[in-house]
Each structure stands twice: as C-alpha cells, then as structure tokens.
Amino acid sequence: MRIGFIGLGNVGGKLASSLRRNDWRVCIYGLSAEAVAPLVAAGATTAANPAAVTENSDLVITCLPSPTISAAVMEGPEGILTALAPGKLWAEMSTTDADEVQRLAALVAAKGGAAVDCPVSGGCHRAATGNISIFAGAERPVFESVLPVLTTLGRLGLHNGPVGSASILKVVTNYLATANLVTLCEALTTIKGAGLDLNTAFEAIRICSGTSFVHETESQIILNGSRDISFTMDLVAKDIGLFQAIADRAQVPLEISPRLIEIFDDGIARFGARAFSPRIVERLEAATGLDVRAPGFPAEIFDDEPEAPGAEVWAPGHGDP
C-alpha cells in the first residue's frame, strides 16, 4: 500500500517517521522544510500539494491542527478531494469535530472512496516510538483494510464504531487529560505551599489512587521547570472547546468544562497561544509567589519502551473473533 501523509507537526512528523522506519512507501506534504528534510533523508518522497500526494497514494493520512485546516486541505483547489479516485482511502488522524469529519467523509464517499477517523492518544513521546494508542471510526471492512498501517503507527488500536465516533472519544479523553493537568497544578502548588518536599510528593502521588498518565508524564516536566510537553495552549483550548460543543449538543449541563475553558483563555492571554500547556501552573505561581520546581526531573519526556508490533483492542462485550 502506498501511503500519503499530510501534516508534519509535533505528532504527524513522528507518525510519518514510524511508517518509513517500518518500510512503508510514503509520500509527504508539509509546510516546514525542517520537518520534511529528515523524512526525505529516511526515504520518503515529496509532492507539491495535497492533490499530488493523493494521486501517488492508496491511503492518504491527514494530521493537522484544526478542523478549519483539515477542511482546506480536503476541499481546496489543490486539495485531496480534487484527486481522490474510487477505491482510495482517507484517514483523518487530527483531533477534530465529529460532525465535520462526517461531512468530509461523505464527500470522500461521493468520490468512491472510504474514510476513517483515527486520532491518536498518548503523547508525542509515544508517537515517536510507534507505541501510541489509536481510536478508529469506520465501517468494519474499512477499519480492517487500514489496520496494518494503524498497528505500525501505534501499539493499540480500538475500533469505536462508525466515522465520527473516534473523534468524539478522542476529544473526551483530551478533556479528561486537561482536567487532570489543572488539578495536578493545583495539587503541586498546594503541596509546595504546605511546606512539603515536592520530590517525595511526586512519588506519593505516583504510588497512590490519585496517580495517572498525566501525573507520570506532565508533572515531571512541570517540576523540572521546562514545561515542555510539545503541546500548546491553543491546542488545549481547541480540544476542550470541541468537548464543550459535544456536551452542548447533547444538552448535558457541564460545570467543570466551562471553568477549564476560562482557565486556558486566561493562560493564553498571559503566556501566548503557543505557550506549552503545562505553563498553566504559572498562573498559580504568580498568584502565590511559590516556585513549583524540584531537582531531579527531566526537561523532556521520552518513551523508553521498545517499539513493538501493534494489535487491535476489543471492548468488553464486543468479543474477540
């Protein structure tokens, strides 16, 4: 299978690298020469625009920052849809709006192609090693046709249901991660204010019922002071805004979500849209005069698990054939 990959940002570039590392034929398009160069050195080919990528691919993957950009890449004058022939596949790996991905999937189907929304979860460090988790929304035959690619890109793949279902679940999980990040910032600042040792506190949280993936990763770079998790406040604001929109459509009266939106709007106003998301702790540092840092923590998170072949995960009650 020939694979096209469009969008070579913090996550997309790492996913495309995983494909080349595992000897898939890859044609790429990205706006950053700095992101394109190492992939070309690894054997990827390039194309002048998304349409040209599509012409040279059986499966076209997009991994882009926003629904607006995804729509432009799909529907623009040199977009994917202008070159999409019957039988070709489109995989949307961006974190996006479920209604929008369903709209674009219908346009793909009208061209005789098929679509799957398959966003990833687990952080840039796991995207780099091919150990990230992937949700997939598609008809079962379409999912099975792209599964060999998904199990190269990630360790675990979960078929969620029809197109759009994966995007909803991805937004939900990002909301949960954001809530966890904000509560950890409050917890670490309170621990510092109470005069306890932050190194000991980190370990106490890690071994107790309050631990989480976010604590074991982002708390470390908060305490280091780098706050570099390769994820920015504007992306958090987009994701939690998408989650709020889902809740609004479902008429669920949320209480915590609106406050998270306010907190990150304030963080963007203070630090800028492209500030790393864990810098949200600096709002509390400024309010208290406390320095929430401790020695011995890394400035960046790396995945130390070796790359392993991926596999499909089966939800309870759905059975394993």
C-alpha positions in Angstrom: 0.0 0.0 0.0 1.3 3.5 -0.9 0.7 6.0 1.9 0.4 9.7 1.7 1.0 11.8 4.8 -0.1 15.5 5.1 0.8 17.4 8.3 4.2 17.0 9.8 3.9 18.8 13.1 4.8 17.5 16.6 2.7 14.4 16.2 2.4 14.0 12.4 6.1 14.1 11.8 6.7 11.3 14.3 3.9 9.2 12.9 5.2 9.6 9.3 8.7 8.6 10.6 7.3 5.4 12.1 5.9 4.5 8.7 9.3 5.0 7.0 11.1 3.2 9.8 8.9 0.2 9.1 9.5 0.3 5.3 6.1 1.7 4.2 6.2 3.7 0.9 5.4 7.2 2.0 4.7 10.4 0.0 4.6 13.5 2.2 3.5 17.1 2.1 4.3 19.6 4.8 4.8 23.4 5.1 8.0 23.2 7.1 11.2 22.4 5.2 12.7 21.5 8.6 10.1 18.8 9.1 10.2 17.5 5.5 14.0 17.1 5.3 14.6 14.2 7.8 11.7 12.2 6.2 13.2 12.6 2.8 16.5 11.5 4.2 14.7 8.4 5.5 13.4 7.6 2.1 10.0 9.4 1.8 9.1 11.2 -1.4 7.5 14.6 -1.6 4.7 16.2 -3.5 3.9 19.8 -4.4 0.4 19.8 -2.8 -2.3 17.6 -1.2 -3.7 16.6 -4.6 -0.4 15.3 -5.8 0.0 13.3 -2.6 -3.4 11.8 -3.3 -2.5 10.9 -6.8 0.5 8.9 -5.6 -1.2 7.1 -2.7 -3.7 4.4 -1.9 -4.3 5.8 1.6 -4.0 9.5 2.4 -3.5 10.4 6.1 -4.0 13.9 7.4 -2.8 15.1 10.9 -3.5 18.8 11.2 -4.0 21.4 13.9 -7.7 22.3 13.4 -10.9 21.4 11.6 -10.6 24.5 9.5 -7.2 23.5 8.2 -8.4 19.9 7.6 -11.3 21.3 5.5 -8.9 23.5 3.5 -6.6 20.5 2.8 -9.5 18.4 1.7 -11.6 20.9 -0.3 -9.1 23.5 -1.5 -8.3 24.0 -5.2 -5.3 21.6 -4.9 -6.9 19.5 -2.1 -7.3 15.8 -1.6 -10.8 15.7 -3.0 -9.7 17.0 -6.4 -7.6 13.9 -6.9 -9.4 11.3 -4.9 -10.2 8.3 -7.2 -12.6 5.4 -6.4 -11.1 2.9 -4.1 -8.8 5.3 -2.3 -8.9 5.8 1.5 -8.7 8.9 3.6 -7.6 8.6 7.3 -8.1 11.7 9.5 -5.7 11.5 12.4 -6.3 15.1 13.5 -8.2 15.8 16.7 -11.3 17.3 15.1 -15.0 17.8 15.3 -17.1 14.7 14.7 -19.7 16.4 12.6 -17.0 17.9 10.4 -15.2 14.6 9.9 -18.6 13.0 9.0 -19.2 15.8 6.5 -15.8 15.3 4.8 -16.2 11.5 4.9 -19.5 11.9 2.9 -17.6 13.9 0.3 -15.0 11.1 0.1 -17.7 8.5 -0.3 -19.3 10.5 -3.1 -15.9 10.2 -4.9 -16.0 6.5 -4.5 -13.5 6.4 -1.6 -13.8 5.5 2.0 -12.9 7.3 5.2 -11.8 6.5 8.8 -11.2 9.0 11.6 -8.4 7.6 13.7 -6.9 10.2 16.2 -4.1 9.2 18.4 -3.6 9.4 22.2 -0.6 9.0 24.5 1.7 12.0 23.8 4.4 12.9 21.3 6.9 10.7 23.1 4.9 7.6 22.3 4.1 8.7 18.8 7.9 8.8 18.2 8.3 5.2 19.1 5.2 3.7 17.4 3.7 2.9 20.8 0.8 5.4 20.8 -2.8 4.4 21.1 -5.2 4.9 18.2 -9.0 5.2 18.1 -10.7 4.3 14.8 -14.2 5.2 13.5 -15.2 3.5 10.2 -17.2 0.6 8.7 -15.6 -2.6 9.8 -14.2 -3.6 6.4 -12.6 -0.2 6.0 -11.0 -0.5 9.5 -9.6 -3.9 8.7 -8.1 -2.6 5.5 -6.1 0.1 7.3 -5.4 -1.9 10.4 -1.9 -3.0 9.2 -1.0 0.7 8.9 -2.5 1.6 12.3 -0.7 -1.2 14.1 2.6 0.2 12.6 1.8 3.7 13.8 0.6 2.6 17.3 0.7 -0.2 19.9 -3.1 -0.4 20.5 -5.9 0.2 18.0 -9.6 0.3 19.1 -12.4 0.2 16.6 -15.0 2.5 18.1 -17.8 2.3 15.6 -18.8 4.5 12.6 -16.9 7.5 11.3 -17.0 10.3 13.9 -17.1 8.0 16.9 -13.4 8.1 17.3 -13.3 11.9 17.2 -15.8 12.1 20.0 -13.8 9.7 22.2 -10.6 11.5 21.4 -12.0 14.9 22.4 -13.4 13.3 25.6 -10.0 11.8 26.6 -8.3 15.2 25.9 -10.8 16.9 28.2 -10.0 14.4 30.9 -6.3 14.9 30.5 -6.8 18.7 30.7 -8.8 18.4 33.9 -6.1 16.2 35.3 -3.4 18.7 34.3 -5.2 21.6 36.0 -5.9 19.6 39.2 -2.3 18.4 39.4 -1.1 22.0 39.1 -3.4 22.9 42.0 -2.2 19.9 44.0 1.6 20.5 43.4 1.2 24.2 44.2 -0.7 23.4 47.4 1.9 20.8 48.4 4.6 23.5 47.9 2.6 26.0 49.9 2.1 23.5 52.7 5.9 23.2 53.0 6.2 19.6 51.9 9.0 18.2 49.7 7.9 18.1 46.0 10.1 15.1 45.1 8.5 13.0 47.9 5.1 14.3 47.0 5.6 13.3 43.3 6.4 9.7 44.4 3.5 9.6 46.9 1.0 10.6 44.1 2.6 8.1 41.7 2.0 5.1 44.0 -1.5 6.0 45.2 -5.0 6.1 43.8 -4.5 9.7 42.6 -1.9 8.8 40.0 -2.5 9.0 36.3 -0.8 9.1 32.9 -0.7 12.9 33.1 0.9 12.8 36.5 3.6 10.4 35.5 4.5 12.5 32.4 3.5 16.1 32.7 4.1 16.5 36.5 7.8 15.7 35.8 8.3 18.5 33.3 6.3 20.9 35.5 8.7 20.1 38.4 11.7 20.4 36.1 10.6 23.9 35.1 10.9 23.3 31.3 7.1 22.8 31.0 7.9 21.3 27.5 5.4 18.6 26.6 5.3 19.5 22.9 1.6 20.5 23.3 0.5 24.1 23.3 -2.3 26.1 25.0 -4.1 26.9 21.7 -4.5 23.2 21.0 -5.8 22.6 24.6 -8.3 25.4 24.0 -9.4 23.9 20.7 -9.9 20.4 22.3 -11.8 21.5 25.3 -13.9 23.7 23.2 -14.8 20.8 21.0 -15.7 18.8 24.1 -18.0 21.6 25.3 -19.7 21.7 21.9 -20.4 17.9 22.1 -21.9 18.4 25.6 -24.0 21.3 24.4 -25.4 19.3 21.5 -26.2 16.5 23.9 -27.8 19.0 26.3 -25.5 18.0 29.2 -25.2 20.8 31.7 -21.4 20.7 32.5 -19.9 22.6 35.4 -16.1 21.9 35.3 -15.7 22.2 31.5 -16.6 25.9 31.3 -14.2 26.7 34.1 -11.4 24.9 32.3 -12.1 27.0 29.2 -11.8 30.1 31.3 -8.6 29.0 32.8 -6.9 28.3 29.4 -8.3 31.5 27.9 -6.6 33.3 30.8 -3.4 31.3 30.2 -3.4 32.2 26.5 -3.9 35.9 27.4 -0.9 35.7 29.9 1.6 33.5 28.1 0.5 33.3 24.4 -1.3 30.8 22.4 1.8 28.8 21.6 3.0 28.5 25.2 3.4 24.9 26.4 0.2 23.8 28.1 1.8 22.8 31.5 2.7 26.5 31.9 -0.8 26.8 33.2 0.8 26.2 36.6 2.5 29.6 36.3 -0.9 31.3 37.0 -0.8 29.7 40.4 2.9 30.5 40.9 2.2 34.2 40.1 -0.8 34.2 42.5 1.1 32.7 45.4 4.7 33.7 44.8 5.7 30.0 45.0 8.2 28.2 42.8 6.8 24.8 41.8 10.0 23.2 40.8 12.2 20.4 42.2 15.5 18.9 41.3 16.0 15.5 39.5 13.2 15.7 37.0 13.7 15.5 33.2 13.2 18.5 30.9 11.5 16.3 28.3 9.7 13.0 28.3 10.9 10.1 26.3 9.3 6.7 25.7 11.8 4.0 26.9 9.6 1.1 25.8 10.9 -0.6 22.8 8.8 -0.4 19.7 6.6 -3.5 19.4 4.0 -4.7 16.8 0.6 -3.2 17.4 -2.7 -5.1 17.9 -6.4 -4.5 17.9 -8.0 -3.9 21.3 -11.5 -5.3 21.9 -14.1 -3.5 24.0 -15.7 -5.6 26.8 -18.8 -7.3 25.5 -17.8 -7.0 21.8 -15.9 -10.2 21.7 -12.6 -11.2 20.1 -13.1 -13.1 16.8 
